[in-house]
Amino acid sequence: MHTDFRSRAAEVLKIEAAAVAQLQQYLDGSFDLACQLILDSRGKTIVTGMGKSGHIGSKIAATLASTGSPAFFVHPGEASHGDLGMLTRDDVVIAISNSGETAEVLTIVPVIKRLGIKLIAMTGNPASTLAKLADAHLCVKVEQEACPLGLAPTASTTATLAMGDALAVSLLDARGFSADDFALSHPGGSLGRKLLLRLEDIMHRGEELPVVPSNATIKDALLEISKKGLGMTAITQPDGHLAGIFTDGDLRRLLDLRIDIHSSQIAEVMTRNCITANAQMLAAEALQIMQQKKINGLIIVDEHKVPVGAMNMHDLLRAGVM
């Protein structure tokens, strides 16, 4: 029997997209209350759920934690056998159950209530036991599952995940959570490098900094560029302030002019008012500037416009920023 894989996949995506789109009708006062309960909490947000709901809950907890709302996932089966000891009266619980009748989840609700912990339910049934017991209910009801048998959680888990993202991002915005805050919880890998790395961490300085005085000859500048290997050199005024820059690109343009590189001063052909950066600038921000201005390097200056470093695209590449 031949199966049209792409047609089936397209139907799945259509159903799941519709499920997510329909969630907007459930963004009511209960959603506002759920956000406020988490914001007002002095503890953590504990997410719980069984089966596929548990897997989605684990991801929601991770998203909350990485966007400024401390959270972790607790398996309801383990919770009823000792892990409820993790809960404190200052916490908030998000319980996920599509039916709202999951036995393992309902078993721990009385303990949650006894501790006076606020309960947020995410279910597909507003009339369910869990929904009625909750302080705030987030409805994630879907018209149909993408599974043709209507059995495997598909559209419902996608909708729940999307609602969790909506909750996390709304809280992120309310907390004024910034890129620097995000970086502190993602220090590893390329994400951390992009968010945390500053130019002072990768720039060439001291003897590695290509620099010549403005009265140097073009030949001297070319030798400095060749020696330092950054494809450019800074040119300074007698007082040490930056006067301009000369790059490999400037050299190519210079070839069309009849200039004696042995006697002409670099000040005659340098690029004045060049783009600069400061050492505290994020490497990711420098990358954006370089791409926007279509340049391959930057001179880093201090508050007095004195060159203190230099870097190019290769430095960003080696640092894993691009």
Disulfide bonds with the S-S distance in Angstrom:
none
